[in-house]
Amino acid sequence: GVIFVLFPLVILMGWAMSPGLNALLPGWVDVVGGRQSARTIHFVVAWMLVAFVFIHLFEVVITGFWNNLRSMITGRYRITADENEHD
């Protein structure tokens, strides 16, 4: 959803706010409800992208930053002996 919905939507709404592009293709901004609607949609979608990034950064930090970084580079995730024990 982020790649195929949010990114294209934020780009299209950014273009919809541009007066130059509206002069090139008159009337296409009315499809999204006008320039103010484009601003609102752009603002909401941009904050959704920011939230997506912060949530994922938070998840990486709380699960062990260096271990996650190492596993992204080397493909190995270190599991300690305490995590392997089952009660």
Backbone hydrogen bonds, N-H to C=O, Kabsch-Sander energy under -0.5 kcal/mol:
donor,donor_aa,acceptor,acceptor_aa,energy
5,V,1,G,-1.6
6,L,1,G,-2.1
7,F,2,V,-2.3
9,L,5,V,-2.1
10,V,6,L,-2.6
11,I,7,F,-2.0
12,L,8,P,-2.8
13,M,9,L,-2.4
14,G,10,V,-1.6
15,W,11,I,-2.3
16,A,12,L,-2.1
17,M,13,M,-1.1
18,S,15,W,-1.3
22,N,18,S,-1.5
23,A,19,P,-1.7
24,L,20,G,-1.5
25,L,21,L,-2.5
28,W,25,L,-1.4
30,D,27,G,-0.6
31,V,28,W,-0.9
32,V,29,V,-1.0
33,G,30,D,-0.8
34,G,29,V,-2.1
38,A,34,G,-1.9
39,R,35,R,-2.1
40,T,36,Q,-2.2
41,I,37,S,-2.7
42,H,38,A,-2.6
43,F,39,R,-2.5
44,V,40,T,-2.4
45,V,41,I,-2.6
46,A,42,H,-2.3
47,W,43,F,-2.0
48,M,44,V,-1.8
49,L,45,V,-2.1
50,V,46,A,-2.1
51,A,47,W,-2.5
52,F,48,M,-2.2
53,V,49,L,-2.1
54,F,50,V,-2.5
55,I,51,A,-2.7
56,H,52,F,-1.9
57,L,53,V,-2.5
58,F,54,F,-2.5
59,E,55,I,-2.2
60,V,56,H,-2.0
61,V,57,L,-2.3
62,I,58,F,-2.5
63,T,59,E,-1.2
64,G,61,V,-1.1
65,F,61,V,-0.6
68,N,64,G,-2.3
69,L,65,F,-2.6
70,R,66,W,-2.6
71,S,67,N,-2.2
72,M,68,N,-1.9
73,I,69,L,-1.6
74,T,70,R,-3.3
75,G,70,R,-0.6
75,G,71,S,-1.0
78,R,76,R,-0.5
83,E,80,T,-0.6
84,N,80,T,-0.8
84,N,81,A,-0.6
85,E,81,A,-1.0
